[in-house]
Amino acid sequence: MSRSASVEVAKPSAGDAIKDYISITKPKHQFVLLTCWATMVLAGSPSAAHVLTTLLATGLAVASSHVFNQIIDRDIDAVMTRTKDRALAAGRIRPVPAAIFGAVLLALSIAVMLWKVNALSAWLVVLGWVVYVPVYTYWLKRTSPWCTLVGGISGAVPTLIGWASVTGQIGLPAFWLFLFMVIWQSPHFYALSLFRGDDYKRARLPIYVVVAGVAKTQRRIVSYSLLMAAVTTLVYFSGAAGPVYLTLAAAGGAAYVLASIIAVRQGEAQAPEWGKRLFLSSYLYLALVFISVVADRT
């Protein structure tokens, strides 16, 4: 499949162009900064200035990775209903200026990390970017259903960045939160694929629901939900979090597992409806786990 898309469009106004450039950074996906901040709080008592600096640098790297994701995926995005109006897919932004924009964002992120945070955090920024852009987007997304699990690594790296920015190393509690985030990505995306499956078939992407079907995808959501709920408890047993965290995280995990089991019992006919519910609920579950970390420390 060609990675080029040539679409003739009218020249946008300055305001529209700015909006488009902001949109290709996917601001809504900056929710991962919550995971970075919560892990910083778990690691110690960083100053407000240190927190803001770390979050700024992390956010710049996240934005850069999304810019390059949309450059590479513009041909795929152009044939999918939910993404066809993205600025790169629709031809409102050209790949070269977008790449320059994304490169500047990444360079700024690394520079801020090296200048104001520490070298380990900077290296973790590079790791997350490399996993997301060349490994996940360019390679695995088009070749293997394992792309979802591997791609989840990049979304989980902010937890490691948060801990490293405070302590200068990677601690076991941060690793458990990182592992939770890696696992979380799979049921989160599988739920999305249940009601967006036609888009992925049209784009000929080998994601799990396309290659294995709806029923197996539903069962996988249950399996991954059980696993990630179990992993959240390891933060408590590592000694880093207390009973407030354990109670809230366990309750959230139990609720999500129950919802995924109910979704399977509804059968394939109700898969799109329940997929959407689980997809939205996964954000609430994620927020609950990391807010619980902060609540336990205050």
C-alpha positions in Angstrom: 0.0 0.0 0.0 1.4 3.4 -1.0 2.2 5.8 1.8 1.5 8.9 -0.4 -1.7 10.7 -0.8 -2.1 13.6 -3.2 -5.1 15.7 -2.7 -5.7 19.1 -4.2 -7.2 21.5 -1.8 -7.7 25.2 -1.4 -5.0 27.1 0.5 -6.2 27.4 4.1 -6.3 30.6 6.1 -3.6 31.2 8.8 -6.1 30.4 11.5 -7.2 27.2 9.9 -3.5 26.2 9.3 -2.7 26.7 13.0 -5.7 24.6 14.0 -4.5 21.9 11.6 -1.0 21.9 13.0 -2.4 21.7 16.5 -4.7 18.9 15.5 -1.9 16.7 14.1 -0.3 16.6 17.6 -3.5 14.9 18.8 -4.0 17.0 22.0 -6.6 14.6 23.3 -3.9 11.9 23.6 -2.0 14.0 26.1 -3.9 12.2 28.8 -0.8 10.1 29.2 0.6 13.1 31.1 -1.7 12.1 34.0 0.3 8.9 34.2 3.6 10.8 34.2 2.5 13.2 36.9 1.0 10.6 39.2 4.2 8.5 39.0 6.2 11.6 39.9 4.1 12.1 43.0 4.6 8.4 43.9 8.3 8.8 43.5 8.7 11.7 45.8 7.9 15.3 46.4 9.0 17.2 43.2 8.6 21.0 43.0 5.9 22.5 40.9 8.5 23.8 38.5 10.1 20.4 38.1 6.7 18.8 37.5 5.7 21.4 34.8 9.1 21.1 33.1 8.9 17.3 33.0 5.3 17.3 31.7 6.2 19.9 29.1 9.1 17.9 27.7 7.1 14.7 27.8 4.1 16.4 26.1 6.3 17.7 23.3 7.6 14.2 22.6 4.1 12.7 22.6 3.0 15.4 20.2 6.0 14.7 17.9 5.3 11.0 17.8 1.7 11.7 16.7 2.8 14.1 14.0 5.0 11.4 12.5 2.3 8.7 13.0 0.0 10.7 10.8 2.7 11.4 8.2 3.3 7.7 7.8 -0.4 6.7 8.0 -1.8 9.3 5.8 -2.8 6.8 3.1 -4.5 4.6 5.7 -6.2 7.5 7.4 -7.6 8.7 4.0 -9.7 5.5 3.6 -11.0 5.2 7.2 -14.2 7.0 8.1 -13.0 8.3 11.5 -9.7 9.6 10.2 -10.2 10.7 6.6 -10.5 14.4 7.5 -7.2 14.5 9.4 -5.1 17.4 8.0 -2.4 15.1 6.5 -4.8 12.5 5.1 -6.9 15.3 3.5 -3.9 17.0 2.1 -4.3 20.3 4.0 -0.8 19.8 5.4 2.1 18.4 3.3 4.4 15.7 4.7 7.7 17.7 4.6 6.6 20.8 6.6 4.8 18.4 9.0 8.0 16.4 9.4 10.0 19.5 10.2 7.4 20.5 12.7 7.5 17.1 14.4 11.3 17.0 14.4 11.4 20.4 16.1 9.0 19.2 18.8 11.1 16.2 19.5 14.3 18.2 19.6 12.8 20.6 22.0 11.6 17.7 24.2 15.1 16.2 24.4 16.7 19.6 25.0 14.5 20.4 27.9 14.9 17.0 29.4 18.7 17.2 29.2 18.8 20.9 30.4 16.3 20.8 33.2 15.6 17.2 34.1 18.2 14.4 33.6 19.7 12.3 30.9 17.8 9.1 31.8 14.5 10.9 31.2 15.8 12.1 27.8 16.8 8.6 26.8 13.3 7.4 27.8 11.8 10.1 25.6 13.8 8.7 22.7 12.8 5.2 23.5 9.1 6.0 23.5 9.4 7.9 20.2 11.3 5.1 18.5 8.9 2.4 19.6 5.9 4.4 18.4 7.1 5.8 15.1 9.4 3.4 13.3 8.6 0.2 15.2 4.8 0.5 15.7 3.6 2.9 13.0 5.9 2.2 10.1 6.5 -1.6 10.6 4.2 -3.6 12.9 0.9 -1.8 12.3 0.9 -3.0 8.7 2.4 -6.4 9.3 1.3 -8.0 12.6 -1.6 -8.1 15.1 1.0 -7.8 17.8 1.3 -4.1 16.9 -1.2 -3.2 19.6 0.8 -4.7 22.4 4.1 -3.3 21.2 2.6 0.1 20.5 1.4 0.1 24.1 5.0 0.3 25.2 5.3 3.9 23.9 2.2 5.0 25.7 3.4 3.5 28.9 6.9 5.2 28.8 5.6 8.4 30.5 5.3 6.4 33.8 9.0 5.6 33.6 9.8 9.2 32.7 7.9 10.5 35.7 9.8 8.2 38.2 13.2 8.8 36.5 12.7 12.6 36.5 12.4 12.6 40.3 14.8 9.8 41.3 17.3 9.5 38.4 16.5 5.8 38.1 13.7 3.4 37.3 12.1 1.9 40.4 9.9 -1.2 40.7 6.7 0.7 41.4 7.1 2.6 38.2 7.7 -0.6 36.3 4.4 -2.0 37.6 2.6 1.1 36.5 4.4 0.9 33.2 3.3 -2.8 32.8 -0.2 -1.8 33.6 -0.2 0.8 30.9 1.3 -1.6 28.3 -1.4 -4.2 29.1 -4.2 -1.5 29.2 -3.6 -0.5 25.6 -4.7 -3.9 24.3 -8.3 -4.1 25.7 -8.6 -0.4 25.1 -7.8 -0.7 21.4 -9.7 -4.1 21.0 -12.8 -2.4 22.4 -12.4 0.4 19.8 -11.9 -2.2 17.0 -15.2 -3.8 17.9 -17.1 -0.8 16.7 -14.6 0.4 14.1 -13.8 -2.9 12.5 -15.0 -2.0 9.1 -12.5 0.9 9.0 -9.6 -1.4 9.7 -10.8 -4.0 7.2 -11.0 -1.2 4.6 -7.5 -0.1 5.4 -6.3 -3.7 5.2 -4.6 -3.6 8.6 -3.9 -6.9 10.3 -5.3 -6.0 13.7 -6.6 -8.7 15.9 -10.3 -8.3 15.2 -9.6 -8.5 11.4 -7.5 -11.6 11.5 -9.2 -13.5 14.4 -12.8 -12.2 14.4 -15.1 -10.6 16.9 -15.6 -13.5 19.4 -11.9 -14.1 19.9 -11.4 -10.3 20.3 -14.1 -10.2 23.0 -12.4 -13.1 24.9 -9.1 -11.4 24.7 -10.5 -8.2 26.2 -11.5 -10.3 29.2 -8.1 -12.0 29.5 -6.2 -8.7 29.3 -8.6 -7.0 31.7 -8.0 -9.7 34.3 -4.2 -9.4 33.8 -4.1 -5.6 34.1 -6.4 -5.6 37.2 -3.9 -8.0 38.8 -0.9 -5.9 37.9 -2.3 -2.8 39.6 -2.2 -4.6 42.9 1.6 -5.1 42.6 2.1 -1.4 43.1 0.6 -1.8 46.6 2.6 -5.0 47.3 5.8 -3.2 46.3 5.2 -0.9 49.3 4.9 2.3 47.3 1.1 2.8 47.7 -1.3 2.2 50.6 -4.8 0.9 51.2 -6.5 3.9 49.6 -4.8 3.1 46.3 -5.4 -0.6 46.6 -9.1 -0.2 47.4 -9.8 2.2 44.5 -7.7 0.4 42.0 -9.1 -3.0 42.9 -12.7 -1.7 42.7 -12.0 -0.1 39.3 -10.4 -3.3 38.0 -13.2 -5.5 39.2 -15.8 -3.2 37.6 -13.9 -3.3 34.3 -13.5 -7.0 34.3 -17.2 -7.5 35.1 -18.1 -5.2 32.2 -15.9 -7.1 29.8 -17.4 -10.4 30.9 -20.9 -9.0 30.3 -19.8 -7.8 26.9 -18.8 -11.3 25.9 -22.0 -12.8 27.2 -24.0 -10.4 24.9 -22.5 -12.1 21.9 -21.2 -10.8 18.6 -24.5 -9.0 17.7 -24.0 -6.5 20.5 -20.2 -6.2 20.1 -20.2 -2.7 18.5 -22.4 -1.3 21.3 -20.5 -2.9 24.1 -17.1 -2.2 22.4 -17.9 1.5 22.6 -18.9 1.3 26.2 -15.7 -0.5 27.1 -13.6 1.8 25.1 -14.9 4.9 27.0 -14.8 3.0 30.3 -11.2 2.2 29.8 -10.3 5.9 30.1 -12.2 6.1 33.3 -10.5 3.1 34.7 -7.1 4.5 33.7 -7.8 7.8 35.4 -9.0 6.0 38.5 -5.8 4.0 38.9 -3.5 7.0 38.6 -5.7 9.4 40.6 -5.7 6.7 43.3 -1.9 6.9 43.3 -2.1 10.6 44.0 -4.9 10.3 46.5 -3.0 7.7 48.5 0.0 10.1 48.8 -1.9 13.1 49.9 
